[in-house]
Amino acid sequence: MTWHLGRLAAFDTETTGVDVENDRIVTAAVYGLGGGQPVEPHDWFVDPGIEIPEAATAVHGITTDEARTKGEPAKGAVDYIADVLAGYARQDATVVGHNVVYDLTLLDRELRRYGLPTLDERLGDRPLHVIDTRILDQHADPYRRRPSPEQGARQLITLAQTYDLPWDDSEAHGASYDALIAARVAHRIGTLAHTPRTDWPDRIKAVRRPRYGDFAGLTVAELHARQVELAAAQAAGLQAHFRKTDPDAVVNGAWPLIPQQRTEQ
């Protein structure tokens, strides 16, 4: 079975910020779907235990007071999230998300913060296979420009538009909505990879030097390994671009998890 037709565990979080080392999960979603099985929704509303900055509230709409009133304690929530993800991995489901290295790394740091087993520790020798729609899309359509000064070429909304998926601004930046859109994007990319170019939609036919075919015929394990290489190459390219104006710029190309930096004692 090719990678886009199996069982998926769509994963997304909304958080207090973008610093994986220090920010916290506010909402999370893991949805089991595909593979000829029913959809299994799992959603969490979390009290992160710290103030939610106004900038984060502006994105996902959740205030500190609301999280404290309605959210479950963070330690129990992140333990449960990790258990659900590990459970899907044990069933050979593939974790899918958009820029999911961020979500997996943030979850890893939350687990370590509370002294809980990491995903790797829960899985033991069992592999965690991951699909990151940002990596796949950037490789398949490398020359796409920003749709507007306000909207980036690799934002999830842009991918939804590119792959003719409906987009609801009122639901966007909710963990469940974004997780499901990412899973649908992955399926569309997989479908294009296995469809003759002559049968592509006109929007995709117009893509400059498309490379969807590079993902054809791969197993999940092969696709995962390919993304490790692509993530490193894409990060190196971005770092080189940034260093044109900032010689000290660093872009971490680790994927699907950024290793925790060890501090000197």
Secondary structure by P-SEA (a helix, b strand, c coil): ccccccccbbbbbbccccccccccccbbbbbbbcccccbbbbbbbbcccccccaaaaaaccccaaaaaaccccaaaaaaaaaaaaaaaaaabbbbbbccaaaaaaaaaaaaaaacccccccccccbbbbbbbaaaaaaaacccccccccccccccaaaaaaaabbbbbccccccaaaaaaaaaaaaaaaaaaaacccccccccccccccccccccccccaaaaaaaaaaaaaaaaaaaaaaaacccccbbbbccccccccccccc
